[in-house]
Amino acid sequence: LASTLKEGSVSALNYSKRLDGVTTGIFVTSILTVLFPMLAREANNEDPRGLKRVIIRGINMIILVAIPASVGMMVLATPIVTLVFQRGKFDATATIMTAGVLSFSSIGIAFMAIKQYLYRVFYSLKDTKTTLGISAFNVAITVIFNLILIQFLEHRGIALATAIANILTTILTLFL
């Protein structure tokens, strides 16, 4: 879809994804790595209250880290992109395009992190089918929102569609 848009759209999405990856890689993955053994232990103990306690603690930790990171990425998108990428052929136009994508994609960082954590809850319960179904649902919703939002927001619509899909699938995952 992005390749059908104006020149630089695919690159803007790619560069934004790199910056998102740094945020999730540094903050979220470290939290998930620490919490997964606790989830597995509580799941093996077959103690629903203990598992629930670990789940809530994990979600709170993710929210504590991911929401400020998301807000920071949204507010500081242009300075971050300028500092990290703007030089050579990566000009002010590329910065504006990438910062726009980063602002929209940052909306979904906390939800994506919570969803990844909840997937690990299902894994610790030895339930991979549920996560497979949720992932398929996520892809379908992302495609639908991409087709709608790309008409109004161009490449930024792809980022927003992904964020919306992460929000909706996180809510579904929490419910399940």
Salt bridges, closest charged atoms under 4 A:
GLU154 OE1 - LYS6 NZ 3.74
